[in-house]
Amino acid sequence: MTTMKAMTYYGENDIRFEDRPKPTIIDPNRCHHQNDQNHHLWY
């Protein structure tokens, strides 16, 4: 499974970078943010 670094917010002073499974993009051509690499990060 492909993983990515995701910034996870635990608290105001506790933000961590963790490996998360990379979401599957079914049709990237229909994504209106296709130039924004960060909007698929899931928190």
VMD Tcl script that builds the backbone (N, CA, C; Angstrom):
set m [mol new atoms 129]
animate dup $m
set s [atomselect $m all]
$s set {name element resname resid chain x y z} {
  {N N MET 1 A 0.848 -1.192 0.000}
  {CA C MET 1 A 0.000 0.000 0.000}
  {C C MET 1 A 0.889 1.250 0.000}
  {N N THR 2 A 0.505 2.185 -0.801}
  {CA C THR 2 A 1.265 3.431 -0.870}
  {C C THR 2 A 0.931 4.299 0.329}
  {N N THR 3 A 1.972 4.826 0.954}
  {CA C THR 3 A 1.742 5.711 2.089}
  {C C THR 3 A 2.269 7.098 1.772}
  {N N MET 4 A 1.826 8.067 2.552}
  {CA C MET 4 A 2.275 9.435 2.389}
  {C C MET 4 A 2.415 10.056 3.765}
  {N N LYS 5 A 3.158 11.145 3.825}
  {CA C LYS 5 A 3.278 11.868 5.080}
  {C C LYS 5 A 2.057 12.771 5.234}
  {N N ALA 6 A 1.366 12.624 6.345}
  {CA C ALA 6 A 0.206 13.465 6.614}
  {C C ALA 6 A 0.443 14.215 7.914}
  {N N MET 7 A 0.084 15.495 7.934}
  {CA C MET 7 A 0.216 16.276 9.154}
  {C C MET 7 A -1.034 16.055 9.990}
  {N N THR 8 A -0.842 15.485 11.165}
  {CA C THR 8 A -1.967 15.134 12.026}
  {C C THR 8 A -2.005 16.077 13.217}
  {N N TYR 9 A -3.162 16.659 13.446}
  {CA C TYR 9 A -3.344 17.650 14.512}
  {C C TYR 9 A -3.908 16.964 15.737}
  {N N TYR 10 A -3.106 16.917 16.802}
  {CA C TYR 10 A -3.559 16.319 18.059}
  {C C TYR 10 A -3.955 17.388 19.066}
  {N N GLY 11 A -3.381 18.549 18.945}
  {CA C GLY 11 A -3.669 19.631 19.882}
  {C C GLY 11 A -2.947 20.875 19.424}
  {N N GLU 12 A -3.176 21.972 20.114}
  {CA C GLU 12 A -2.622 23.247 19.669}
  {C C GLU 12 A -1.109 23.200 19.558}
  {N N ASN 13 A -0.455 22.477 20.460}
  {CA C ASN 13 A 1.004 22.396 20.442}
  {C C ASN 13 A 1.487 20.994 20.127}
  {N N ASP 14 A 0.644 20.194 19.492}
  {CA C ASP 14 A 0.995 18.803 19.218}
  {C C ASP 14 A 0.549 18.454 17.811}
  {N N ILE 15 A 1.412 18.754 16.853}
  {CA C ILE 15 A 1.133 18.433 15.454}
  {C C ILE 15 A 2.236 17.504 14.982}
  {N N ARG 16 A 1.863 16.361 14.457}
  {CA C ARG 16 A 2.847 15.344 14.087}
  {C C ARG 16 A 2.705 14.990 12.607}
  {N N PHE 17 A 3.818 14.571 12.038}
  {CA C PHE 17 A 3.783 14.029 10.681}
  {C C PHE 17 A 3.799 12.515 10.778}
  {N N GLU 18 A 2.831 11.882 10.164}
  {CA C GLU 18 A 2.707 10.432 10.243}
  {C C GLU 18 A 2.529 9.858 8.848}
  {N N ASP 19 A 2.867 8.584 8.715}
  {CA C ASP 19 A 2.595 7.880 7.462}
  {C C ASP 19 A 1.138 7.466 7.444}
  {N N ARG 20 A 0.450 7.863 6.384}
  {CA C ARG 20 A -0.946 7.490 6.224}
  {C C ARG 20 A -1.106 6.804 4.869}
  {N N PRO 21 A -2.088 5.910 4.777}
  {CA C PRO 21 A -2.364 5.316 3.463}
  {C C PRO 21 A -2.764 6.407 2.472}
  {N N LYS 22 A -2.224 6.331 1.282}
  {CA C LYS 22 A -2.543 7.340 0.270}
  {C C LYS 22 A -3.921 7.054 -0.297}
  {N N PRO 23 A -4.808 8.047 -0.284}
  {CA C PRO 23 A -6.140 7.810 -0.832}
  {C C PRO 23 A -6.082 7.542 -2.335}
  {N N THR 24 A -6.978 6.720 -2.797}
  {CA C THR 24 A -7.041 6.409 -4.221}
  {C C THR 24 A -7.853 7.483 -4.929}
  {N N ILE 25 A -7.251 8.093 -5.929}
  {CA C ILE 25 A -7.955 9.097 -6.722}
  {C C ILE 25 A -8.555 8.371 -7.920}
  {N N ILE 26 A -9.872 8.307 -7.962}
  {CA C ILE 26 A -10.527 7.502 -8.987}
  {C C ILE 26 A -10.395 8.159 -10.360}
  {N N ASP 27 A -10.675 9.459 -10.441}
  {CA C ASP 27 A -10.593 10.145 -11.722}
  {C C ASP 27 A -9.932 11.500 -11.513}
  {N N PRO 28 A -8.610 11.560 -11.625}
  {CA C PRO 28 A -7.924 12.826 -11.361}
  {C C PRO 28 A -8.308 13.932 -12.331}
  {N N ASN 29 A -8.831 13.583 -13.501}
  {CA C ASN 29 A -9.201 14.616 -14.459}
  {C C ASN 29 A -10.446 15.382 -14.029}
  {N N ARG 30 A -11.229 14.791 -13.138}
  {CA C ARG 30 A -12.433 15.478 -12.679}
  {C C ARG 30 A -12.172 16.259 -11.404}
  {N N CYS 31 A -10.953 16.170 -10.897}
  {CA C CYS 31 A -10.625 16.866 -9.659}
  {C C CYS 31 A -10.298 18.313 -9.991}
  {N N HIS 32 A -11.039 19.244 -9.388}
  {CA C HIS 32 A -10.832 20.643 -9.723}
  {C C HIS 32 A -9.657 21.245 -8.972}
  {N N HIS 33 A -8.981 20.435 -8.125}
  {CA C HIS 33 A -7.780 20.910 -7.449}
  {C C HIS 33 A -6.571 20.107 -7.911}
  {N N GLN 34 A -6.562 19.662 -9.146}
  {CA C GLN 34 A -5.545 18.706 -9.549}
  {C C GLN 34 A -4.134 19.291 -9.493}
  {N N ASN 35 A -4.001 20.612 -9.420}
  {CA C ASN 35 A -2.672 21.199 -9.301}
  {C C ASN 35 A -2.254 21.388 -7.857}
  {N N ASP 36 A -3.163 21.118 -6.927}
  {CA C ASP 36 A -2.867 21.280 -5.503}
  {C C ASP 36 A -2.543 19.911 -4.934}
  {N N GLN 37 A -1.285 19.701 -4.581}
  {CA C GLN 37 A -0.859 18.374 -4.150}
  {C C GLN 37 A -1.253 18.066 -2.713}
  {N N ASN 38 A -1.737 19.057 -1.971}
  {CA C ASN 38 A -1.955 18.853 -0.547}
  {C C ASN 38 A -3.413 18.600 -0.181}
  {N N HIS 39 A -4.344 18.807 -1.121}
  {CA C HIS 39 A -5.738 18.772 -0.688}
  {C C HIS 39 A -6.258 17.357 -0.477}
  {N N HIS 40 A -5.481 16.343 -0.840}
  {CA C HIS 40 A -5.929 14.974 -0.610}
  {C C HIS 40 A -5.428 14.412 0.708}
  {N N LEU 41 A -4.791 15.256 1.524}
  {CA C LEU 41 A -4.370 14.777 2.842}
  {C C LEU 41 A -5.598 14.603 3.713}
  {N N TRP 42 A -5.714 13.448 4.326}
  {CA C TRP 42 A -6.860 13.156 5.183}
  {C C TRP 42 A -6.425 13.242 6.620}
  {N N TYR 43 A -7.189 13.951 7.422}
  {CA C TYR 43 A -6.797 14.167 8.815}
  {C C TYR 43 A -7.524 13.204 9.719}
}
mol reanalyze $m
mol bondsrecalc $m
mol representation Tube
mol addrep $m
